[in-house]
Amino acid sequence: MNTNTIINVEDLWKQYGLPLPEFIQRWRYRLSGGRFDEDYFRRRQKWALQNISFEAKRGEILGIIGRNGAGKSTLLKILAGVTPPTGGRVKVQGSIFPMIEINAGMHKELTGRENIYLLGTIMGVSQAKIKSKMPDIEAFTELDNWLDEPVRKYSSGMLARLGFGVAMNVEANVLLVDEVLSVGDMAFRRKCFDRIEELRGSNATIIFVSHNVRQIERLCNRVILLDHGQIIHSGEVTEVVDHYYHLSNEAIIEQTKHDYHAKPRVNHTDEMMITNVTILDKDDNQVDTVKTGDMLKVRFAFETTHRIEKPVLGLGFVSTDLILVASFSNDDLPNRPDFDGTGIFDCIVHDLPLLPGVYSVKSKILYQNGAVLFGGQNMASFQVVIDHNEDFSRLSQVIIELTHTPDKPHPCQSLNQSMFFPMLPKRQCRDG
């Protein structure tokens, strides 16, 4: 192995056996001489990792991303020596500090200070060296008097502080980080990020696993994308992250459609109903994927039982983590149209200012006095992708345009989507 290569993984495979009840059942069949379906039991044995090969260089921060169940944590456990591979080989030069679980290696009855010595000993660091590093560890963790309390009294954030304080100061050759930065307060997470950035280009090699793509983009030199236990993409950060977005967004769109059919979230009076919502491009083609900077049109088809004078239309854009990132309405327009019978109204977003991701629409329609006529969530969903060669300087001048076509039925398919949500830095509403 090249002296600059710290981690070398070749043709790594990992299989987990049968669940215990089925394992016992198979052995009962064998001992009794009965017949059983060996193919069935073989299919039940899952490959957590398949044909994994990669290298990590000295001073490199290698990111590993993938959806839940992709094999990220299993890979880190093999690198840390926690679990053996079924096949293949792993070579690591130097000492490893695994931050795979918050309290890994800690004894709950020992104090924080005693656990610092314990973690250092596990890593092969001498007591004298740990003692010399103790002031730095104390300063980094900011636990103060809590260091002399048993760690069973610690919160998850305090445990993360203790483990990360040791990892950042005992100078391990390889640091394995698996989602531990998802706990703790914002100030401490920022301190950890700053410290990891300081280690970039040093002798330390960091394997960084996270679902937070922004963290991966900020910290990593290179990224590996896992899916169903296999490497499906590796290389430059932006390229692999774009592939991950595409992979995740397809799954989210399908799930949102399923969730909408299973649990439609709509409330309305008998006087008005939104009968359909569609996502259209500038040529009025129905789409489920648009680019940042493109024009986007959301078309609502409605029905009313009688004339409704000047209703207030509200539209919100929600992210997949259920954060309302933008909303607007036409309540400040003096010449709002009346709704009567069947018709459509469009919300047109010029120069869509959204980052890549999946978005969905929530809407609300009110009487002039503020009473709710209609409210709906997860009404349509779409994916946003980005063209990295595009000039987005024009996105500062975003206009939201509302158009209304009364008494014009819109022959759309039945409502079969979920919802979308954009991030609008500057917006205006005007009657079309």
Residue pairs with C-beta under 8 A, 6 or more apart in sequence:
1 8
1 91
1 93
3 93
4 57
4 58
5 55
5 56
5 57
5 58
5 93
6 56
6 57
6 58
6 60
6 92
6 93
6 94
6 173
6 174
6 205
7 54
7 55
7 56
7 79
7 90
7 91
7 92
7 93
7 174
7 205
7 207
8 55
8 90
8 91
8 92
9 52
9 53
9 54
9 55
9 79
9 88
9 89
9 90
9 91
10 53
10 88
10 89
10 90
11 51
11 52
11 53
11 87
11 88
11 89
12 49
12 51
12 52
12 53
12 75
12 78
12 85
12 87
12 88
12 89
12 90
13 47
13 49
13 50
13 51
13 52
13 85
13 86
13 87
13 88
14 47
14 48
14 49
14 71
14 74
14 78
14 83
14 85
14 86
14 229
15 45
15 46
15 47
15 48
15 86
16 45
16 46
16 48
17 23
17 45
18 26
18 41
18 44
18 45
19 44
22 41
22 44
25 36
26 36
26 41
28 34
29 35
29 36
30 36
47 229
48 71
48 74
48 229
49 71
49 74
49 75
49 78
49 85
49 229
49 230
50 229
50 230
51 230
51 231
52 71
52 75
52 88
52 229
52 230
52 231
53 88
53 231
54 62
54 224
54 231
54 234
56 62
56 174
56 205
56 207
57 205
58 203
58 205
59 199
59 200
59 201
59 202
59 203
59 204
59 205
60 205
60 206
60 221
60 222
61 196
61 199
61 200
61 205
61 206
61 208
61 219
61 220
61 221
61 222
62 205
62 206
62 207
62 208
62 220
62 221
62 222
62 223
62 224
63 208
63 209
63 210
63 216
63 219
63 220
63 222
63 223
63 224
63 237
64 72
64 75
64 76
64 207
64 208
64 209
64 223
64 224
64 226
65 72
65 209
65 210
65 211
65 213
65 216
65 223
65 224
65 225
65 226
65 240
65 241
65 244
66 72
66 225
66 226
66 227
66 244
67 227
67 247
67 248
67 251
69 228
70 226
70 227
70 228
70 229
71 226
71 228
71 229
71 230
72 178
72 209
72 226
73 100
73 178
73 209
74 83
74 229
75 226
76 98
76 100
76 176
76 178
76 207
76 209
77 83
77 100
78 84
78 85
78 90
79 90
79 92
79 96
79 98
79 174
79 176
79 207
80 96
80 98
80 100
80 176
81 96
82 98
82 100
92 174
93 173
94 172
94 173
94 174
95 123
95 124
95 125
95 172
95 173
95 174
96 123
96 172
96 173
96 174
96 175
96 176
97 123
97 166
97 167
97 170
97 172
97 174
97 175
97 176
98 104
98 176
99 163
99 164
99 167
99 175
99 176
99 177
99 178
99 180
100 176
100 178
101 178
102 156
102 159
102 160
102 163
102 180
102 183
103 151
103 159
103 163
104 163
105 115
105 118
105 119
105 122
105 163
106 115
106 118
106 119
106 151
106 159
106 162
106 163
107 114
107 115
107 118
107 151
108 150
108 151
108 152
109 150
109 152
110 118
110 150
110 151
111 147
111 148
111 149
111 150
111 151
112 141
112 143
112 146
112 147
112 148
112 149
112 151
112 154
112 158
112 162
113 134
113 147
113 148
115 151
115 162
116 130
116 134
116 137
116 147
116 162
116 165
116 166
117 127
117 130
119 163
119 166
119 170
120 127
120 129
120 130
120 166
120 170
121 127
121 130
123 170
123 172
125 170
129 170
130 170
133 169
133 170
136 169
137 165
137 166
137 169
138 144
138 147
138 165
140 161
140 164
140 165
140 168
140 169
140 191
140 195
141 147
141 161
141 162
141 164
141 165
142 161
142 188
143 158
143 161
143 162
143 165
146 153
146 154
146 158
151 158
151 159
151 162
154 162
156 183
157 183
157 184
157 185
157 188
160 180
160 181
160 183
160 184
160 188
161 184
161 188
163 180
164 180
164 192
167 175
168 192
168 195
171 204
172 204
173 203
173 204
173 205
174 204
174 205
174 206
174 207
175 199
175 204
175 205
175 206
175 207
176 206
176 207
176 209
177 196
177 206
177 207
177 208
177 209
177 210
178 209
179 209
179 210
179 211
181 189
181 192
181 193
181 210
181 212
181 215
182 210
182 212
184 192
193 215
193 218
193 219
196 206
196 208
196 219
197 218
197 219
199 206
200 219
200 221
206 219
208 215
208 216
208 219
208 220
210 216
213 241
213 244
213 245
216 223
216 237
216 241
217 237
217 238
217 241
220 237
221 237
222 234
222 235
222 236
222 237
223 234
223 235
223 236
223 237
223 240
223 241
224 231
224 233
224 234
224 240
225 231
225 232
225 233
225 234
225 240
225 243
225 244
225 247
226 232
227 247
232 243
232 247
233 239
233 240
233 243
233 244
234 240
238 388
242 356
242 385
242 386
245 356
245 357
245 385
246 385
248 358
249 356
249 357
249 358
249 383
250 383
252 320
252 358
252 381
253 288
253 358
253 381
253 382
253 383
253 418
256 358
256 360
256 378
256 381
256 417
256 418
256 419
257 381
257 416
257 417
257 418
259 378
259 418
260 378
260 379
260 415
260 416
260 417
260 418
260 419
261 416
264 378
265 376
265 377
265 378
266 274
266 374
266 375
266 376
266 377
266 379
267 372
267 374
267 375
267 376
268 274
268 373
268 374
268 375
268 376
269 372
269 373
269 374
270 305
271 304
271 305
271 306
271 308
271 373
272 302
272 303
272 304
272 305
272 308
272 311
272 339
272 365
272 373
272 374
273 302
273 303
273 304
273 374
274 300
274 301
274 302
274 363
274 365
274 374
274 376
274 379
275 301
275 302
275 303
275 412
275 415
276 299
276 300
276 301
276 410
276 412
276 413
276 414
276 415
277 298
277 299
277 300
277 301
277 361
277 363
277 379
277 380
277 415
277 417
278 286
278 298
278 299
278 380
278 412
278 417
279 286
279 287
279 288
279 290
279 296
279 297
279 298
279 299
279 380
279 382
279 417
279 420
280 286
280 287
280 296
280 297
280 298
280 299
280 346
281 287
281 290
281 294
281 295
281 296
281 297
282 294
282 295
282 297
284 297
287 382
288 381
288 382
288 383
288 417
289 382
289 383
289 384
289 385
290 296
290 352
290 382
290 383
290 384
290 385
291 352
291 384
291 385
291 386
291 387
291 390
292 352
292 353
292 354
292 355
292 356
292 384
292 385
292 386
292 387
292 390
292 392
292 395
293 351
293 352
293 353
293 387
293 390
293 392
293 394
293 395
294 351
294 352
295 348
295 349
295 350
295 351
295 352
296 348
296 349
296 352
296 382
296 422
297 346
297 347
297 348
297 349
298 315
298 346
298 347
298 349
298 361
298 380
298 420
299 344
299 345
299 346
299 410
299 412
300 344
300 345
300 346
300 347
300 363
301 342
301 343
301 344
301 409
301 410
301 412
302 339
302 342
302 343
302 344
302 345
303 341
303 342
304 339
304 340
304 341
304 342
306 340
307 338
307 339
307 340
308 338
308 339
308 340
308 367
308 373
309 338
309 368
310 336
310 337
310 338
310 368
311 336
311 338
311 339
311 365
311 366
311 367
311 368
311 373
312 329
312 330
312 331
312 336
312 365
312 366
312 367
312 368
312 370
313 329
313 330
313 336
313 345
313 363
313 365
313 402
314 327
314 328
314 329
314 331
314 363
314 364
314 365
314 366
315 327
315 328
315 329
315 347
315 361
315 362
315 363
316 324
316 326
316 327
316 361
316 362
316 363
316 364
316 421
317 324
317 325
317 326
317 327
317 359
317 360
317 361
317 362
317 420
317 421
317 422
317 423
317 424
318 324
318 325
318 359
318 360
318 361
318 362
318 377
318 419
318 421
319 325
319 357
319 359
319 421
320 357
320 358
320 359
320 360
324 362
324 421
325 421
325 422
325 423
326 421
326 422
326 423
326 424
326 427
328 400
328 424
328 427
328 429
329 429
330 336
330 402
330 429
330 431
331 366
332 429
333 429
333 430
333 431
335 431
336 431
337 345
337 404
337 406
337 431
338 406
339 404
339 406
340 406
340 407
341 406
341 407
342 407
342 408
342 409
342 410
343 404
343 405
343 406
343 407
343 408
343 409
343 410
344 404
344 405
344 408
344 410
345 402
345 403
345 404
345 405
346 401
346 402
346 403
346 404
346 432
347 400
347 401
347 402
348 400
348 401
348 402
348 403
349 398
349 400
349 422
349 424
350 398
350 399
350 400
350 401
351 394
351 395
351 397
351 398
352 384
352 422
353 392
353 395
353 398
353 422
353 423
353 424
353 425
354 384
354 422
354 423
355 384
355 386
355 423
356 384
356 385
356 386
357 383
357 384
358 381
358 382
358 383
358 384
358 420
359 381
359 382
359 383
359 384
359 419
359 420
359 421
359 422
360 377
360 378
360 379
360 380
360 381
360 418
360 419
360 420
360 421
361 379
361 380
361 381
361 419
361 420
361 421
362 375
362 376
362 377
362 378
362 379
362 419
362 421
363 374
363 375
363 376
363 379
364 372
364 374
364 375
364 376
365 372
365 373
365 374
365 375
366 372
366 373
367 373
377 419
378 418
378 419
379 415
379 417
379 418
379 419
380 417
380 418
380 419
380 420
381 417
381 418
381 419
381 420
382 420
395 425
396 425
396 426
397 426
398 424
398 425
398 426
398 427
399 427
399 428
399 430
400 424
400 427
400 428
400 429
401 429
401 430
401 432
402 429
402 430
402 431
402 432
403 431
403 432
404 431
404 432
